[in-house]
C-alpha cells in the first residue's frame, strides 16, 4: 500500500501490512511509522515476539486489504490503553492473512461513514454504562452500524445497551483470568476449545433475559453463568465481556476469526 492509499483513510490512521509468505519481493517494516510489516515468528529479526519488533520477510501474494475503525472509549490514559489494541490488531491480521489499515477515533465521535471502513472494534473503558457514562453518538452509531463490529468489555456492554439490554454493576469485581465456556460453535470461536481462559477486568455485567435475547444470542458464559459473549441475531455485531487483547494466543485466535468474518 502506498502513501496515497494510507492518506485516503484519513489523518491518524496507521496502515499495517501483514501475512508473510515466501516469494520474490523484499519488504521491511517501519513499526511506529506509516507501515508495519509483521511476519510469523520464524521471520523475526532477532526475536520471538510477534508484537512490536522490526522484521524482514519475503512477500509474494496479493493481500486482501481491509480498513479497521478502532473506537477508543478510555477516559484515563487513553493513548496508553489503546496501544495494546493496535499491537493485538497487528497480530490478528497476521493470523487472518490481511493487510489491515487501522484508524482510531474517540467514542465522542465524529464517526466516519460506512464506506470508509470495513469493520469496527470498540474498546474497553473505565466508564460505567449503568451510571450513564455513554456517549449518545456512540449508542446511535452502534445501533445503526451494519459493518462487522466487535465490542470488548465496555464496548460489549454498550453494544448490548444500544439494543435495549440491561447492564448493571455486579456484586464483585472481575479481575484476572476466568474460564469462558462456549454455548455454541459460532465462527467467532473457531479453533478454540469448549472452555478457555481469558483476561477479565470489569465491574459491570450484561444481564441475561428477554431484553438481551430479543436481539442477541448468548454464545459464552463464565463459571457462574454470567454473560461472556453475544452475537446479534440479524447483523454481524459481536460482544465479548473479556479482554482478548490481553489474553495472549487465544485472544489473537479470536481476533483472527473476527477478521475472517469481514
Phi and psi in degrees as GROMACS dihedral restraints (atoms count N, CA, C in turn):
[ dihedral_restraints ]
;  ai    aj    ak    al  type     phi  dphi    fc
    3     4     5     6     1   -85.3    20    10
    4     5     6     7     1   178.3    20    10
    6     7     8     9     1   -63.3    20    10
    7     8     9    10     1   -33.8    20    10
    9    10    11    12     1   -64.1    20    10
   10    11    12    13     1   -36.8    20    10
   12    13    14    15     1   -66.8    20    10
   13    14    15    16     1   -39.9    20    10
   15    16    17    18     1   -63.7    20    10
   16    17    18    19     1   -43.6    20    10
   18    19    20    21     1   -66.6    20    10
   19    20    21    22     1   -26.6    20    10
   21    22    23    24     1   -67.0    20    10
   22    23    24    25     1   -16.4    20    10
   24    25    26    27     1   -91.6    20    10
   25    26    27    28     1    -3.9    20    10
   27    28    29    30     1   102.9    20    10
   28    29    30    31     1   161.2    20    10
   30    31    32    33     1   -62.5    20    10
   31    32    33    34     1   142.9    20    10
   33    34    35    36     1    90.3    20    10
   34    35    36    37     1    -4.9    20    10
   36    37    38    39     1   -82.9    20    10
   37    38    39    40     1   155.8    20    10
   39    40    41    42     1  -134.6    20    10
   40    41    42    43     1    99.8    20    10
   42    43    44    45     1   -63.6    20    10
   43    44    45    46     1   138.8    20    10
   45    46    47    48     1  -125.4    20    10
   46    47    48    49     1   109.9    20    10
   48    49    50    51     1   -94.5    20    10
   49    50    51    52     1   124.7    20    10
   51    52    53    54     1  -121.3    20    10
   52    53    54    55     1  -180.0    20    10
   54    55    56    57     1    67.3    20    10
   55    56    57    58     1    83.8    20    10
   57    58    59    60     1   -71.3    20    10
   58    59    60    61     1   150.4    20    10
   60    61    62    63     1  -153.2    20    10
   61    62    63    64     1   149.4    20    10
   63    64    65    66     1   -58.7    20    10
   64    65    66    67     1   143.8    20    10
   66    67    68    69     1   175.4    20    10
   67    68    69    70     1  -151.4    20    10
   69    70    71    72     1  -115.0    20    10
   70    71    72    73     1   -15.9    20    10
   72    73    74    75     1  -108.5    20    10
   73    74    75    76     1   125.4    20    10
   75    76    77    78     1   -89.4    20    10
   76    77    78    79     1   128.9    20    10
   78    79    80    81     1  -121.3    20    10
   79    80    81    82     1   153.9    20    10
   81    82    83    84     1  -132.8    20    10
   82    83    84    85     1   139.6    20    10
   84    85    86    87     1   -78.2    20    10
   85    86    87    88     1   158.4    20    10
   87    88    89    90     1  -131.4    20    10
   88    89    90    91     1    72.1    20    10
   90    91    92    93     1   -61.1    20    10
   91    92    93    94     1   128.5    20    10
   93    94    95    96     1    94.5    20    10
   94    95    96    97     1   -14.2    20    10
   96    97    98    99     1  -100.0    20    10
   97    98    99   100     1  -148.7    20    10
   99   100   101   102     1   -67.9    20    10
  100   101   102   103     1   -39.4    20    10
  102   103   104   105     1  -123.8    20    10
  103   104   105   106     1   143.3    20    10
  105   106   107   108     1  -132.3    20    10
  106   107   108   109     1   114.7    20    10
  108   109   110   111     1  -101.4    20    10
  109   110   111   112     1   116.7    20    10
  111   112   113   114     1  -117.6    20    10
  112   113   114   115     1   107.8    20    10
  114   115   116   117     1   -89.2    20    10
  115   116   117   118     1   179.0    20    10
  117   118   119   120     1   -73.9    20    10
  118   119   120   121     1   168.0    20    10
  120   121   122   123     1   -53.0    20    10
  121   122   123   124     1   -44.6    20    10
  123   124   125   126     1   -60.0    20    10
  124   125   126   127     1   -18.5    20    10
  126   127   128   129     1   -93.1    20    10
  127   128   129   130     1    -1.3    20    10
  129   130   131   132     1   -68.9    20    10
  130   131   132   133     1   141.2    20    10
  132   133   134   135     1   -83.5    20    10
  133   134   135   136     1    82.5    20    10
  135   136   137   138     1    88.8    20    10
  136   137   138   139     1    18.9    20    10
  138   139   140   141     1  -163.2    20    10
  139   140   141   142     1   160.7    20    10
  141   142   143   144     1  -101.5    20    10
  142   143   144   145     1    -9.6    20    10
  144   145   146   147     1   -78.4    20    10
  145   146   147   148     1   136.9    20    10
  147   148   149   150     1   -82.8    20    10
  148   149   150   151     1     5.5    20    10
  150   151   152   153     1  -122.3    20    10
  151   152   153   154     1   131.8    20    10
  153   154   155   156     1    76.6    20    10
  154   155   156   157     1    15.7    20    10
  156   157   158   159     1  -117.0    20    10
  157   158   159   160     1   144.5    20    10
  159   160   161   162     1   -73.2    20    10
  160   161   162   163     1   155.6    20    10
  162   163   164   165     1  -159.4    20    10
  163   164   165   166     1   163.2    20    10
  165   166   167   168     1  -127.4    20    10
  166   167   168   169     1   151.6    20    10
  168   169   170   171     1  -158.8    20    10
  169   170   171   172     1   166.3    20    10
  171   172   173   174     1   -96.5    20    10
  172   173   174   175     1   138.3    20    10
  174   175   176   177     1  -139.3    20    10
  175   176   177   178     1   121.7    20    10
  177   178   179   180     1  -133.0    20    10
  178   179   180   181     1   -11.6    20    10
  180   181   182   183     1  -108.4    20    10
  181   182   183   184     1   143.5    20    10
  183   184   185   186     1   -63.1    20    10
  184   185   186   187     1   136.7    20    10
  186   187   188   189     1   -93.6    20    10
  187   188   189   190     1   149.7    20    10
  189   190   191   192     1   -78.6    20    10
  190   191   192   193     1   125.1    20    10
  192   193   194   195     1  -102.6    20    10
  193   194   195   196     1   129.9    20    10
  195   196   197   198     1  -134.9    20    10
  196   197   198   199     1   152.7    20    10
  198   199   200   201     1  -113.2    20    10
  199   200   201   202     1   125.2    20    10
  201   202   203   204     1  -108.1    20    10
  202   203   204   205     1   130.4    20    10
  204   205   206   207     1   -97.3    20    10
  205   206   207   208     1   120.0    20    10
  207   208   209   210     1  -108.1    20    10
  208   209   210   211     1   111.5    20    10
  210   211   212   213     1   -93.8    20    10
  211   212   213   214     1   116.7    20    10
  213   214   215   216     1   -91.9    20    10
  214   215   216   217     1   110.5    20    10
  216   217   218   219     1  -100.8    20    10
  217   218   219   220     1     0.3    20    10
  219   220   221   222     1   -68.8    20    10
  220   221   222   223     1   144.4    20    10
  222   223   224   225     1   -96.2    20    10
  223   224   225   226     1   -50.2    20    10
  225   226   227   228     1  -101.7    20    10
  226   227   228   229     1   143.0    20    10
  228   229   230   231     1    50.9    20    10
  229   230   231   232     1    44.6    20    10
  231   232   233   234     1   -60.5    20    10
  232   233   234   235     1   -43.9    20    10
  234   235   236   237     1   -68.9    20    10
  235   236   237   238     1   -40.9    20    10
  237   238   239   240     1   -63.3    20    10
  238   239   240   241     1   -43.7    20    10
  240   241   242   243     1   -66.1    20    10
  241   242   243   244     1   -41.5    20    10
  243   244   245   246     1   -74.9    20    10
  244   245   246   247     1   -19.0    20    10
  246   247   248   249     1   -61.8    20    10
  247   248   249   250     1   -33.6    20    10
  249   250   251   252     1   -64.5    20    10
  250   251   252   253     1   -32.4    20    10
  252   253   254   255     1   -68.5    20    10
  253   254   255   256     1   -38.2    20    10
  255   256   257   258     1   -63.5    20    10
  256   257   258   259     1   -43.9    20    10
  258   259   260   261     1   -60.7    20    10
  259   260   261   262     1   -43.0    20    10
  261   262   263   264     1   -63.1    20    10
  262   263   264   265     1   -41.4    20    10
  264   265   266   267     1   -63.7    20    10
  265   266   267   268     1   -37.5    20    10
  267   268   269   270     1   -59.9    20    10
  268   269   270   271     1   -49.0    20    10
  270   271   272   273     1   -64.5    20    10
  271   272   273   274     1   -39.1    20    10
  273   274   275   276     1   -66.6    20    10
  274   275   276   277     1   -35.3    20    10
  276   277   278   279     1   -66.1    20    10
  277   278   279   280     1   -35.4    20    10
  279   280   281   282     1   -59.5    20    10
  280   281   282   283     1   -47.8    20    10
  282   283   284   285     1   -62.3    20    10
  283   284   285   286     1   -35.1    20    10
  285   286   287   288     1   -91.1    20    10
  286   287   288   289     1    -9.3    20    10
  288   289   290   291     1    70.2    20    10
  289   290   291   292     1    41.7    20    10
  291   292   293   294     1  -115.8    20    10
  292   293   294   295     1   153.0    20    10
  294   295   296   297     1   -97.1    20    10
  295   296   297   298     1   110.2    20    10
  297   298   299   300     1  -113.5    20    10
  298   299   300   301     1   129.3    20    10
  300   301   302   303     1  -107.8    20    10
  301   302   303   304     1   127.4    20    10
  303   304   305   306     1  -113.1    20    10
  304   305   306   307     1   131.1    20    10
  306   307   308   309     1  -121.8    20    10
  307   308   309   310     1   126.0    20    10
  309   310   311   312     1   -90.1    20    10
  310   311   312   313     1   139.3    20    10
  312   313   314   315     1  -138.0    20    10
  313   314   315   316     1   155.1    20    10
  315   316   317   318     1   -82.9    20    10
  316   317   318   319     1   157.8    20    10
  318   319   320   321     1   -68.5    20    10
  319   320   321   322     1   -13.6    20    10
  321   322   323   324     1   -79.1    20    10
  322   323   324   325     1    -9.1    20    10
  324   325   326   327     1    80.5    20    10
  325   326   327   328     1  -166.5    20    10
  327   328   329   330     1   -71.4    20    10
  328   329   330   331     1   157.4    20    10
  330   331   332   333     1  -104.2    20    10
  331   332   333   334     1   142.3    20    10
  333   334   335   336     1   -69.4    20    10
  334   335   336   337     1   164.5    20    10
  336   337   338   339     1   -72.8    20    10
  337   338   339   340     1   161.0    20    10
  339   340   341   342     1   -59.2    20    10
  340   341   342   343     1   -28.6    20    10
  342   343   344   345     1   -69.9    20    10
  343   344   345   346     1   -12.8    20    10
  345   346   347   348     1   -95.0    20    10
  346   347   348   349     1     1.3    20    10
  348   349   350   351     1  -153.7    20    10
  349   350   351   352     1   157.8    20    10
  351   352   353   354     1  -104.8    20    10
  352   353   354   355     1   -22.9    20    10
  354   355   356   357     1  -158.6    20    10
  355   356   357   358     1   168.1    20    10
  357   358   359   360     1  -136.7    20    10
  358   359   360   361     1   140.7    20    10
  360   361   362   363     1  -120.6    20    10
  361   362   363   364     1   129.9    20    10
  363   364   365   366     1  -109.9    20    10
  364   365   366   367     1   124.1    20    10
  366   367   368   369     1   -77.6    20    10
  367   368   369   370     1   174.0    20    10
  369   370   371   372     1   -73.7    20    10
  370   371   372   373     1  -176.0    20    10
  372   373   374   375     1  -169.0    20    10
  373   374   375   376     1   160.7    20    10
  375   376   377   378     1   -81.6    20    10
  376   377   378   379     1    -9.5    20    10
  378   379   380   381     1   -70.4    20    10
  379   380   381   382     1   159.0    20    10
  381   382   383   384     1  -116.8    20    10
  382   383   384   385     1   120.1    20    10
  384   385   386   387     1   -64.9    20    10
  385   386   387   388     1   -44.0    20    10
  387   388   389   390     1   -65.0    20    10
  388   389   390   391     1   -22.5    20    10
  390   391   392   393     1   -88.1    20    10
  391   392   393   394     1     4.2    20    10
  393   394   395   396     1    81.6    20    10
  394   395   396   397     1    15.6    20    10
  396   397   398   399     1   -86.9    20    10
  397   398   399   400     1    66.3    20    10
  399   400   401   402     1  -136.8    20    10
  400   401   402   403     1   132.7    20    10
  402   403   404   405     1   -72.7    20    10
  403   404   405   406     1   130.1    20    10
  405   406   407   408     1   -58.0    20    10
  406   407   408   409     1   -41.1    20    10
  408   409   410   411     1   -63.8    20    10
  409   410   411   412     1   -33.1    20    10
  411   412   413   414     1   -67.5    20    10
  412   413   414   415     1   -43.2    20    10
  414   415   416   417     1   -59.0    20    10
  415   416   417   418     1   -43.2    20    10
  417   418   419   420     1   -65.7    20    10
  418   419   420   421     1   -42.0    20    10
  420   421   422   423     1   -60.0    20    10
  421   422   423   424     1   -46.6    20    10
  423   424   425   426     1   -64.2    20    10
  424   425   426   427     1   -36.7    20    10
  426   427   428   429     1   -70.3    20    10
  427   428   429   430     1   -33.5    20    10
  429   430   431   432     1  -108.9    20    10
  430   431   432   433     1    -9.7    20    10
  432   433   434   435     1   -66.4    20    10
  433   434   435   436     1   139.2    20    10
  435   436   437   438     1  -122.4    20    10
  436   437   438   439     1     6.5    20    10
  438   439   440   441     1   -76.8    20    10
  439   440   441   442     1   152.0    20    10
  441   442   443   444     1   -54.0    20    10
  442   443   444   445     1   132.3    20    10
  444   445   446   447     1  -139.2    20    10
  445   446   447   448     1   136.2    20    10
  447   448   449   450     1  -120.9    20    10
  448   449   450   451     1   115.0    20    10
  450   451   452   453     1   -95.6    20    10
  451   452   453   454     1   133.0    20    10
  453   454   455   456     1  -116.4    20    10
  454   455   456   457     1   124.1    20    10
  456   457   458   459     1    55.3    20    10
  457   458   459   460     1  -105.9    20    10
  459   460   461   462     1   -56.7    20    10
  460   461   462   463     1   -40.7    20    10
  462   463   464   465     1   -61.3    20    10
  463   464   465   466     1   -37.1    20    10
  465   466   467   468     1   -65.0    20    10
  466   467   468   469     1   -43.8    20    10
  468   469   470   471     1   -66.3    20    10
  469   470   471   472     1   -43.3    20    10
  471   472   473   474     1   -65.7    20    10
  472   473   474   475     1   -39.2    20    10
  474   475   476   477     1   -59.1    20    10
  475   476   477   478     1   -47.9    20    10
  477   478   479   480     1   -61.2    20    10
  478   479   480   481     1   -43.9    20    10
  480   481   482   483     1   -63.5    20    10
  481   482   483   484     1   -34.3    20    10
  483   484   485   486     1   -61.3    20    10
  484   485   486   487     1   -24.4    20    10
  486   487   488   489     1  -107.5    20    10
  487   488   489   490     1    17.3    20    10
  489   490   491   492     1    96.1    20    10
  490   491   492   493     1     1.3    20    10
  492   493   494   495     1   -73.4    20    10
  493   494   495   496     1   158.8    20    10
  495   496   497   498     1   -95.5    20    10
  496   497   498   499     1   131.2    20    10
  498   499   500   501     1  -118.2    20    10
  499   500   501   502     1   131.3    20    10
  501   502   503   504     1  -142.8    20    10
  502   503   504   505     1   162.6    20    10
  504   505   506   507     1   -74.0    20    10
  505   506   507   508     1   132.9    20    10
  507   508   509   510     1   -82.4    20    10
  508   509   510   511     1   166.5    20    10
  510   511   512   513     1   -72.7    20    10
  511   512   513   514     1   -19.7    20    10
  513   514   515   516     1  -132.2    20    10
  514   515   516   517     1   158.1    20    10
  516   517   518   519     1   -85.0    20    10
  517   518   519   520     1   142.2    20    10
  519   520   521   522     1  -107.5    20    10
  520   521   522   523     1   109.1    20    10
  522   523   524   525     1  -133.7    20    10
  523   524   525   526     1   135.6    20    10
  525   526   527   528     1    97.4    20    10
  526   527   528   529     1  -170.3    20    10
  528   529   530   531     1   -78.9    20    10
  529   530   531   532     1   137.3    20    10
  531   532   533   534     1  -132.1    20    10
  532   533   534   535     1   153.1    20    10
  534   535   536   537     1   -72.5    20    10
  535   536   537   538     1   134.0    20    10
  537   538   539   540     1  -112.5    20    10
  538   539   540   541     1   126.0    20    10
  540   541   542   543     1  -110.6    20    10
  541   542   543   544     1   120.4    20    10
  543   544   545   546     1   -73.5    20    10
  544   545   546   547     1   141.3    20    10
  546   547   548   549     1  -108.5    20    10
  547   548   549   550     1    -4.4    20    10
  549   550   551   552     1  -155.7    20    10
  550   551   552   553     1  -168.7    20    10
  552   553   554   555     1  -127.8    20    10
  553   554   555   556     1    55.0    20    10
  555   556   557   558     1   -66.8    20    10
  556   557   558   559     1   151.5    20    10
  558   559   560   561     1   -59.7    20    10
  559   560   561   562     1   -24.7    20    10
  561   562   563   564     1   -60.4    20    10
  562   563   564   565     1   -25.3    20    10
  564   565   566   567     1  -112.3    20    10
  565   566   567   568     1    22.2    20    10
  567   568   569   570     1   -57.5    20    10
  568   569   570   571     1   139.3    20    10
  570   571   572   573     1    68.0    20    10
  571   572   573   574     1    13.0    20    10
  573   574   575   576     1  -103.1    20    10
  574   575   576   577     1   145.6    20    10
  576   577   578   579     1   -71.6    20    10
  577   578   579   580     1   168.7    20    10
  579   580   581   582     1   -59.8    20    10
  580   581   582   583     1   -29.7    20    10
  582   583   584   585     1  -132.0    20    10
  583   584   585   586     1   129.7    20    10
  585   586   587   588     1  -146.9    20    10
  586   587   588   589     1   161.1    20    10
  588   589   590   591     1   -96.9    20    10
  589   590   591   592     1   138.9    20    10
  591   592   593   594     1  -137.1    20    10
  592   593   594   595     1   153.2    20    10
  594   595   596   597     1   -78.1    20    10
  595   596   597   598     1   133.8    20    10
  597   598   599   600     1  -117.6    20    10
  598   599   600   601     1   146.3    20    10
  600   601   602   603     1  -159.9    20    10
  601   602   603   604     1    83.5    20    10
  603   604   605   606     1  -160.1    20    10
  604   605   606   607     1   158.7    20    10
  606   607   608   609     1  -114.0    20    10
  607   608   609   610     1   -25.0    20    10
  609   610   611   612     1  -100.0    20    10
  610   611   612   613     1   157.7    20    10
  612   613   614   615     1  -137.5    20    10
  613   614   615   616     1   153.6    20    10
  615   616   617   618     1   -85.7    20    10
  616   617   618   619     1   129.6    20    10
  618   619   620   621     1   -83.9    20    10
  619   620   621   622     1   138.1    20    10
  621   622   623   624     1   -70.7    20    10
  622   623   624   625     1   154.7    20    10
  624   625   626   627     1   142.1    20    10
  625   626   627   628     1  -177.5    20    10
  627   628   629   630     1   -61.1    20    10
  628   629   630   631     1   -36.6    20    10
  630   631   632   633     1   -60.5    20    10
  631   632   633   634     1   -37.8    20    10
  633   634   635   636     1   -77.9    20    10
  634   635   636   637     1   -46.0    20    10
  636   637   638   639     1   -75.0    20    10
  637   638   639   640     1   -14.2    20    10
  639   640   641   642     1   -69.1    20    10
  640   641   642   643     1   -24.2    20    10
  642   643   644   645     1  -116.6    20    10
  643   644   645   646     1   -25.8    20    10
  645   646   647   648     1  -126.1    20    10
  646   647   648   649     1   149.3    20    10
  648   649   650   651     1   -99.4    20    10
  649   650   651   652     1   141.3    20    10
  651   652   653   654     1   -82.2    20    10
  652   653   654   655     1   124.2    20    10
  654   655   656   657     1  -109.1    20    10
  655   656   657   658     1   -19.7    20    10
  657   658   659   660     1  -158.6    20    10
  658   659   660   661     1   153.1    20    10
  660   661   662   663     1  -139.5    20    10
  661   662   663   664     1   166.2    20    10
  663   664   665   666     1   -92.9    20    10
  664   665   666   667     1  -174.1    20    10
  666   667   668   669     1   -64.5    20    10
  667   668   669   670     1   -17.9    20    10
  669   670   671   672     1   -98.3    20    10
  670   671   672   673     1     3.5    20    10
  672   673   674   675     1    85.5    20    10
  673   674   675   676     1    10.0    20    10
  675   676   677   678     1   -78.6    20    10
  676   677   678   679     1   152.3    20    10
  678   679   680   681     1   -65.4    20    10
  679   680   681   682     1   128.3    20    10
  681   682   683   684     1  -118.1    20    10
  682   683   684   685     1   -24.9    20    10
  684   685   686   687     1  -156.1    20    10
  685   686   687   688     1   140.9    20    10
  687   688   689   690     1  -135.2    20    10
  688   689   690   691     1   152.7    20    10
  690   691   692   693     1  -133.9    20    10
  691   692   693   694     1   129.6    20    10
  693   694   695   696     1   -64.2    20    10
  694   695   696   697     1   144.0    20    10
  696   697   698   699     1   -74.8    20    10
  697   698   699   700     1   -22.4    20    10
  699   700   701   702     1  -119.5    20    10
  700   701   702   703     1   -30.4    20    10
  702   703   704   705     1  -129.3    20    10
  703   704   705   706     1   161.8    20    10
  705   706   707   708     1   -80.2    20    10
  706   707   708   709     1    67.5    20    10
  708   709   710   711     1  -117.6    20    10
  709   710   711   712     1   128.4    20    10
  711   712   713   714     1  -130.6    20    10
  712   713   714   715     1   143.6    20    10
  714   715   716   717     1  -134.4    20    10
  715   716   717   718     1   139.0    20    10
  717   718   719   720     1  -130.5    20    10
  718   719   720   721     1   132.4    20    10
  720   721   722   723     1   -73.7    20    10
  721   722   723   724     1   -28.8    20    10
  723   724   725   726     1   -81.7    20    10
  724   725   726   727     1   176.9    20    10
  726   727   728   729     1  -109.6    20    10
  727   728   729   730     1    91.2    20    10
  729   730   731   732     1   -63.8    20    10
  730   731   732   733     1   -28.1    20    10
  732   733   734   735     1   -69.6    20    10
  733   734   735   736     1   -11.6    20    10
  735   736   737   738     1  -112.6    20    10
  736   737   738   739     1     9.8    20    10
  738   739   740   741     1  -112.1    20    10
  739   740   741   742     1    16.4    20    10
  741   742   743   744     1    67.5    20    10
  742   743   744   745     1  -143.9    20    10
  744   745   746   747     1   -57.5    20    10
  745   746   747   748     1   -43.8    20    10
  747   748   749   750     1   -60.6    20    10
  748   749   750   751     1   -36.3    20    10
  750   751   752   753     1   -68.8    20    10
  751   752   753   754     1   -36.3    20    10
  753   754   755   756     1   -68.2    20    10
  754   755   756   757     1   -38.5    20    10
  756   757   758   759     1   -63.1    20    10
  757   758   759   760     1   -43.0    20    10
  759   760   761   762     1   -61.9    20    10
  760   761   762   763     1   -43.0    20    10
  762   763   764   765     1   -63.2    20    10
  763   764   765   766     1   -42.8    20    10
  765   766   767   768     1   -57.3    20    10
  766   767   768   769     1   -39.4    20    10
  768   769   770   771     1   -64.2    20    10
  769   770   771   772     1   -42.4    20    10
  771   772   773   774     1   -62.2    20    10
  772   773   774   775     1   -44.0    20    10
  774   775   776   777     1   -64.2    20    10
  775   776   777   778     1   -30.2    20    10
  777   778   779   780     1   -72.7    20    10
  778   779   780   781     1   -15.1    20    10
  780   781   782   783     1   -87.4    20    10
  781   782   783   784     1    -5.2    20    10
